[in-house]
Amino acid sequence: MPNNPVLPVKLYIEVEPRERTDLAETFEARFHKHGWEPEWRDQIYDYDHYHSTAHEVLGMASGHAILALGGSKAFEIKVRAGDALLLPAGTGHRAIEQSRDFLAVGAYPAGQNWDICCVAPSQTMLDRINSLALPKYDPVTGSTF
């Protein structure tokens, strides 16, 4: 996994109250407000992958999961409903364990179309990751990068 040379992974703990019943909609509205377009609701793939054409933010809408970040030298994090996770382009990630009710919302900066990469990056992929524009706003806080 190439990971990202500039933008760090960010874990936001309990961004939204866990007891809310509309967390998917709440995350989608928050991300959209900050220029990140929600594109899917689902669980997280259970195989190592990364995106070379887009940064990604995940909003945990229900349940809990253990995720591996960084590929073969992965570290594990636990996420629960109400948490969010910013994954810069190139950041390897996969689900190790997910509760039956786990649901994440995935969003990407406007104008960035995501791909799924599972192999060691070519120089072209590394160049694409390294030259990808930083998002204008943080998807969770709305602050500038």
Sequence and secondary structure as in RCSB ss.txt:
>XXXX:A:sequence
MPNNPVLPVKLYIEVEPRERTDLAETFEARFHKHGWEPEWRDQIYDYDHYHSTAHEVLGMASGHAILALGGSKAF
EIKVRAGDALLLPAGTGHRAIEQSRDFLAVGAYPAGQNWDICCVAPSQTMLDRINSLALPKYDPVTGSTF
>XXXX:A:secstr
    SSS  EEETTSS TT S HHHHHHHHHHHTTEEEEEEE   SS BB SS  EEEEEEESEEEEEESGGG E
EEEEETT EEEE TT  EEEEEE TT EEEEEEETT     B S   HHHHHHHHHS   SB TTT  B 
